Amino acid sequence: MLNHDAKFSKVPDLAAERSNWGSDLPPKWGRGIAINKSSGTIVCEVVEVEIKPEGTPIVHRVTCVADPGLAIHPNGFTAQMESGMVYGLTAALYGEINIQNGAVKQSNFHDYQMLRIDEIPEVKTYIDNSGELGTPPIGPALANAIFAATGTRIRELPVKNHDLG
């Protein structure tokens, strides 16, 4: 399904290689992959997740390969990719707005769950300058990793609303 563009084959191949795809993982761990093209940038992310006995997903590692064509400022591009990944991972794991009595229940970050610094996984970002959006593929990659770890398909986010135990 990716043969329409050579980069669409190259980027996930690089992501698989750099994430050590196919290597053994401990029980209740999974690895998931997703790819997206947006604003002219192809991004592929691989997520490694552990499902704790109580059903809590812990994301240990994210490998990101991006082909923006040419990253003029690689450090800035990497920062954008990684911050987008954290934003997307927050949305995938926790992102939910609730309405109560006709108003949004969450008033600010104290009652809207965000990914905390101790929850940020190890992240490796690789830029393939053969030719910045890190947010779109992270949720599907996480859902695929959870499926690999548990056999449970997540088809609706956030993950916190699913019983993975």
C-alpha positions in Angstrom: 0.0 0.0 0.0 3.0 2.3 0.2 4.4 1.7 -3.3 2.9 5.0 -4.7 5.9 7.0 -3.3 9.4 5.6 -2.8 9.9 7.6 0.4 6.8 6.0 1.9 8.7 2.7 1.7 12.1 4.1 2.8 10.9 5.9 5.9 9.2 3.0 7.6 12.1 0.7 6.6 14.5 3.1 8.4 12.2 3.3 11.4 12.0 -0.5 11.7 15.8 -0.8 11.4 16.5 1.9 13.9 13.9 0.7 16.4 15.3 -2.9 16.2 11.9 -4.1 14.9 11.5 -7.8 15.2 13.7 -8.2 18.3 12.3 -10.0 21.2 10.4 -8.0 23.9 9.4 -9.1 27.4 5.9 -10.5 28.0 3.2 -7.8 28.0 5.3 -5.5 25.9 4.5 -4.5 22.3 5.9 -2.6 19.5 3.7 -0.6 17.1 4.4 1.5 14.0 2.5 4.2 12.1 3.3 6.5 9.2 1.8 9.9 8.1 2.5 12.5 5.5 1.5 16.1 6.3 2.8 19.4 5.1 5.2 17.7 2.8 6.9 15.7 5.6 6.7 11.9 5.9 6.9 10.8 9.6 7.1 7.2 10.8 7.1 6.4 14.5 7.6 3.2 16.4 6.4 2.9 20.0 7.5 0.3 22.6 4.9 0.0 25.3 4.6 -2.2 28.4 1.2 -3.0 29.9 1.5 -3.2 33.7 -0.5 -6.0 35.5 -3.2 -3.4 36.5 -3.6 -2.5 32.9 -1.6 0.8 32.8 0.4 1.4 29.6 4.0 2.6 30.1 5.6 3.9 26.9 9.3 3.2 27.2 10.7 4.2 23.8 9.7 6.1 20.6 11.8 5.9 17.4 10.9 8.6 14.9 12.1 8.8 11.4 11.1 11.9 9.4 11.8 13.0 5.8 11.1 16.7 5.5 12.9 17.0 2.2 15.7 19.1 3.8 15.9 20.2 7.4 17.5 23.6 7.3 17.9 23.6 11.1 18.1 20.0 12.2 18.1 20.7 15.9 15.0 22.8 15.7 13.3 20.2 13.5 14.2 17.5 16.0 12.7 19.6 18.8 9.5 20.1 16.8 9.2 16.3 16.1 9.8 15.4 19.8 7.4 18.0 21.2 4.8 17.0 18.7 5.2 13.4 19.8 4.8 14.3 23.4 1.7 16.4 22.6 0.2 13.5 20.5 1.1 10.9 23.2 -0.7 13.0 25.8 -3.8 13.1 23.6 -3.6 9.4 22.8 -3.2 8.4 26.5 -5.3 11.0 28.3 -6.8 13.5 26.1 -10.4 14.0 27.0 -12.7 17.0 27.5 -15.8 16.4 29.5 -19.0 18.4 29.6 -20.8 18.8 32.9 -24.0 20.9 33.3 -23.5 22.4 29.8 -19.9 23.5 30.5 -16.4 22.1 30.0 -15.5 20.4 33.3 -11.7 20.9 32.9 -10.7 24.5 33.6 -6.9 24.4 33.2 -3.9 22.0 33.4 -4.5 21.1 37.0 -7.6 19.1 36.1 -6.6 18.1 32.5 -4.2 15.2 32.6 -1.0 15.8 30.6 2.1 13.6 30.1 4.4 14.4 32.9 8.2 14.6 32.7 8.6 11.2 34.4 6.3 9.7 31.8 8.3 10.9 28.8 9.8 7.9 27.0 13.3 7.6 25.6 13.0 9.3 22.2 15.3 8.9 19.2 14.6 11.1 16.2 16.3 10.5 12.9 16.1 12.9 10.0 16.3 11.5 6.5 17.2 14.5 4.4 16.6 12.7 1.1 14.0 14.9 0.1 7.6 18.2 11.2 4.9 16.8 12.1 5.4 14.3 14.9 1.9 14.4 16.3 -0.3 12.4 13.8 1.4 9.0 13.8 2.0 8.7 17.6 -1.5 7.7 18.6 -1.8 4.9 15.9 1.7 3.7 16.7 0.8 3.5 20.4 -2.5 1.6 19.7 -0.6 -0.8 17.5 2.0 -1.4 20.3 -0.8 -2.0 22.8 -2.4 -4.5 20.4 1.0 -6.3 20.1 1.3 -6.4 23.9 -2.2 -7.4 24.7 -4.2 -8.5 21.6 -6.7 -5.7 22.4 -7.4 -3.3 19.6 -7.8 0.3 20.6 -10.2 2.0 18.2 -11.1 5.1 20.3 -8.9 7.4 22.3 -7.9 8.2 25.0 -6.3 4.9 26.1 -7.1 5.7 29.7 -10.7 4.7 29.0 -9.8 1.1 28.1 -9.3 -1.9 30.4 -5.9 -3.3 29.4 -5.4 -5.5 32.5 
